[in-house]
Amino acid sequence: MQREAPKGKESNWLPTPAGDFNLVLRVFAPDPSMLNKQHSWPAVEETKPFQAR
């Protein structure tokens, strides 16, 4: 996920708007542990933009 499309990786690119935005996870057919809030999701971490070699 980033604002500009990474060269050579456009097919997997998830565009984001400039500035702040909300990230939403949508789960289809969730496991019961997800509904009971027993499942913990990993934190989203900001990384450096992808750079092709």
Helices and strands as residue ranges (DSSP letters): G 10-12, H 32-35
